[in-house]
């Protein structure tokens, strides 16, 4: 039976491994913080988006019909032309709302792109240290 005691001497790889664990832990914390921030922003987007949908569904058709009737009565347009103009106004409002929503969603995802770039820098640092 071999009773030799195996001794371990610290090497550069040991400190690199410890640094790697610290790095993974830091990236996990960063991802957690960014997730919480994005969830808060997403909640706001969902609440205001839902309110906009409800308000739009309730008022926009009535307002567009009123505009069409106004065009018929005051400018003597034909009803089809007035309804088509009102539909154009409704489509414009819809596009503007979609663009505002898209910008809000993009802001939510900006933090995650920062996490990704930090992770890429960390992997580049790790590769550089492993190549030594």
C-alpha positions in Angstrom: 0.0 0.0 0.0 1.3 3.4 -1.0 1.1 5.8 1.9 2.8 8.7 0.2 1.0 11.9 0.9 0.1 14.0 -2.2 0.9 17.6 -1.7 -0.6 20.3 -3.8 1.4 23.4 -4.8 -0.6 26.4 -5.9 -0.1 27.1 -9.6 -1.1 29.8 -12.0 -4.1 27.6 -13.1 -5.4 27.5 -9.5 -5.5 31.3 -9.3 -7.0 31.3 -12.8 -9.7 28.9 -11.7 -10.5 31.0 -8.7 -10.7 34.1 -10.9 -12.9 32.2 -13.3 -15.4 31.3 -10.6 -15.4 34.9 -9.4 -16.0 36.1 -13.0 -18.9 33.6 -13.5 -20.4 34.8 -10.2 -20.1 38.5 -11.2 -21.7 37.8 -14.6 -24.5 36.0 -12.8 -25.1 39.0 -10.6 -25.0 41.3 -13.5 -27.5 39.2 -15.4 -29.8 39.2 -12.4 -29.7 42.9 -12.0 -30.3 43.5 -15.7 -33.2 41.0 -15.7 -34.9 42.8 -12.8 -34.4 46.2 -14.5 -35.8 44.8 -17.7 -38.7 43.2 -15.9 -39.6 46.6 -14.3 -39.5 48.3 -17.7 -41.4 45.5 -19.4 -44.1 45.7 -16.7 -44.6 49.4 -17.5 -44.7 48.6 -21.2 -47.3 45.9 -20.7 -49.5 48.1 -18.4 -49.4 51.1 -20.7 -49.7 49.0 -23.8 -52.8 47.3 -22.4 -54.4 50.6 -21.5 -53.7 51.9 -25.0 -55.3 48.9 -26.6 -58.4 49.2 -24.4 -58.7 52.9 -25.0 -58.1 52.5 -28.7 -60.6 49.8 -29.0 -63.2 51.9 -27.2 -62.7 55.3 -28.7 -60.9 55.1 -32.0 -63.7 53.6 -34.1 -66.2 56.2 -32.8 -63.8 59.1 -33.4 -63.0 57.8 -36.9 -66.7 57.6 -37.8 -67.3 61.0 -36.4 -64.5 62.4 -38.6 -66.0 60.6 -41.6 -69.4 62.2 -40.9 -67.8 65.6 -40.4 -66.2 65.3 -43.8 -69.5 64.3 -45.4 -71.5 67.1 -43.7 -69.0 70.0 -43.8 -67.0 69.4 -47.0 -69.7 67.4 -48.9 -67.4 64.4 -49.4 -69.0 61.1 -50.4 -69.4 58.7 -47.5 -66.9 56.1 -49.0 -64.2 58.8 -49.5 -64.8 60.1 -45.9 -64.6 56.6 -44.5 -61.4 55.9 -46.5 -59.8 59.1 -45.2 -60.8 58.1 -41.6 -59.3 54.7 -42.1 -56.0 56.4 -43.2 -56.0 58.5 -40.0 -56.6 55.3 -38.0 -53.7 53.5 -39.8 -51.4 56.4 -39.1 -52.3 56.4 -35.4 -51.7 52.6 -35.3 -48.2 53.0 -36.9 -47.2 55.7 -34.4 -48.3 53.5 -31.5 -46.4 50.5 -32.8 -43.2 52.6 -33.2 -43.5 53.9 -29.6 -44.0 50.3 -28.4 -41.0 49.1 -30.4 -38.7 51.8 -29.0 -39.8 50.8 -25.5 -39.1 47.1 -26.1 -35.7 48.0 -27.6 -34.8 50.0 -24.4 -35.6 46.9 -22.3 -33.2 44.8 -24.3 -30.3 47.3 -24.3 -29.1 46.1 -20.8 -28.9 42.5 -22.1 -26.6 43.6 -24.9 -24.3 45.2 -22.3 -24.2 41.9 -20.4 -23.3 40.1 -23.7 -20.5 42.5 -24.5 -19.1 42.2 -20.9 -19.3 38.4 -21.2 -17.3 38.5 -24.5 -14.6 40.7 -22.9 -14.4 38.2 -20.1 -14.0 35.3 -22.4 -11.3 37.2 -24.3 -9.5 37.8 -21.0 -9.8 34.1 -20.1 -8.4 33.0 -23.5 -5.5 35.4 -23.1 -4.7 34.0 -19.7 -5.0 30.4 -20.8 -2.7 31.0 -23.8 0.2 32.1 -21.5 
